[in-house]
Amino acid sequence: MDQTSIVWSSENAEALVTEFGSPLFVYDTVVIERQYKRLRQAFNRCATRIHFAGKSLSNVNIWKFIQQLGAGFDAVSIEEVKLALHAGFDPREILFTPNSVGLAEYEEAIRLGVHINVDNLSILEELGAIYGDRVPIGIRINPHILAGGNHKISTGHIDSKFGISVHQMRHLHRIVDHYGLRIDGLHMHTGSEILDVQVFLTGAQILLDLAMDFPHLEYIDFGSGFKVAYKPNDLETDIEELGEKMCGLFNEFCENYGRELELIFEPGKFLVSEAGTFLTTSQVIKQTTSTVFVGVDSGLNHFIRPMFYDSYHHIDNLSNPDGKQRIYSVVGYICETDTFAWDRPLPEVRQGDILAFRNAGAYVMSMASNYNSRLLPAEVMYINGEYRLIRRRQELNDLLRDQIEIEWNQNALS
């Protein structure tokens, strides 16, 4: 593989937009591989498995690439399970950890041979009545830790819908004992964009303390939530410090437990966020009494994170990088207030300039929609020094494909 990541310039940006259109998602596999190897190296002192959180970037070509690096897969829907199998993941490499789904979805996952994590006592009881000890089951625990960069991505606090509460362990063990369930894994995920290493360690200690009461464990799954850098000189989770401290804690637990278990992490953003760049084109420069707006050929339909999570994404003017700095608000073309950046200093933006939104790999295209009947952009993957199209740009017929036009008599309405 070519080991040089993309070096952005006006020339390659214009060439890509000319070939594939604007707006456009571009994913750099060199960055993905670098992040995966960094994570593996950080946790090399303990038996660790990395499962990619497929919901973060749902293109099967990216999934295939990550599978070839050696990762497993974290699925949160039965559709993700089926797509992961299509991408080449072995069923034994897939962990299915849904929430608020019925028994039928778990049963289908079991039939497909993937491993399930259950976060609901009533579902656990139903599965026990059907399968007894014939199917190993993982349990998702809610540790009641408030963590994450935004309340919408905090998943381990007391009011969260996710997981079985640490205060329900007595009831959980009643179900396990009654049906003879074989609990072979414990799972937790406290949130996303967690900067403080101690938050991970606090949650880990809670889970490891609970684990001593489950004699048949094969793995402990700590989810993910690693923070990545969004701004120049931004802080991020110290993966190396976390790896050193977590492996020490985990190895000590395994010694006390009596045998070696696997430590699992399920990163999404950490692997693919920095790999993604979103190219847009400036369509209008609009000055009002208080603001200068740059209107681009996209909106919250393609890139909802700034509106949904108040997230910051660095923006570069690739067409005029040396232009004089001016203050702009960068906005989209949707009939909502879809502002990507308020009062952002940028090199002077002209109509037709290509702007690059950074950290566009995770939870961007996977959350895109056809709102305002806008078309989804193409996706391109940079691999082995080449740009490869991995999702074509939508056409109008794609919006009509699933609609069924009925025949009706206009006179009947008069």
Phi, psi and omega in degrees: 000141172297124187268006180262123178284172184296132171253109187282140177211169177298328184291309183287329176296314180295322179296318180292317179295322177296320183280319190245353179092169178231139001286169187206134172266134178232129182242129184260108183290339177297320179291319179300313181296320178299316181292321179296314181294325178297318180293317178300317182294322182296329183248030185284353180273354179220161182289102188239139174239135179255124175247122181286130177282097187298335181296339184288327179208103194260054172247126187295338177292321174295318179299317179299318180297315181292325176297321180291337175288341178117006184277156166269196187222137175254113182250140179241002176215158179292333176293320176297322177303311183294321178291324178295320175297319177298324181284352175109004177288135173293141179308327181288347179267359186252127172254125182256110184233076180274179170216149177058033175248157182277177183300324186301323181291320175297317181297321178294319177299319178297317178298327180281352174089010180270165181269141184249142169247126185253135182238025186214125183296322182293321176294320179301319180293320177296316179296321178300318181295330183272314192252341183057233181263012185281341181235120177293144184227137170263154182241128174268123182257138171264111186279356183060052175240125178272113182207153178131158184283348182204145184299337180285345180241017172266119191238359185246014182270176189293333180266008182283148177282350189269138168084165175264125186301144174299339180274001179252018184297323181297316178294319178303313181293329175300314180295314180301314182291320183296318184261359181065034184295144177259096179274111185250005178200150172240143187224147168210158174209112188273341180154185181244159178060045177273120183270322188281116179302326183296331178298316177297316183292323178296313177296321180298318181296322176301313183292320181292326176296318178293327186297334182297342180268004179241105190282348188248024184291145174244336183210157169236125186248116183261015178063226179204227181108013181295135179277138175249164181278127178255331181247159171303132181065022178287152177281152175217165177300132177282090184298323182294317177295317179298316180300315181297313184285321181292318179296322177298315179295317184289319179295323177295319177299313182300323178296317179289328181288330176109354176197164183277129174254172175263138173263127182242137169237152184233065182285145171237292182303318183300324183278322192240348185301305183291343180285342186261136173232134180250115180267126175233165180239132177292126181256323180218149168245115188238117179259127175251189181294339185233344191217148169253117181262140165253116178262122183252170185274046177203185180187197181296344176294333179255330192216081189272348189304314180298327180279326186274318185247002187057034184280149175266133172230124180296142182236131176245140171268096184290335182280337184216060187295336183259011180292161179295136182293134172225165181259126182228157162251121184265122188230164181257185186255015181272150179280057173208170173280092182248086183259120178281326184203129175264136171047052183262124174289127179220151169303141188319127182259131178244159177301129181096352178292147177265123178255138180250120175268125183272169181051049184255016183273331188247132176056042175239281179299328181292344178251010184286159182216177176259026181306142188064019182056033175276150182274148176283143181283171175281162173236139181232141182243126177268111184216136181053037176078008181235152175263118183244130178289125180239355169206124181285155175292137179294156174239169183302323180300333178294329178287334182265347191303319185264359178272143179249113181274117182271158174269135179213156184265115180299330182294337182291344181269351184274000000 
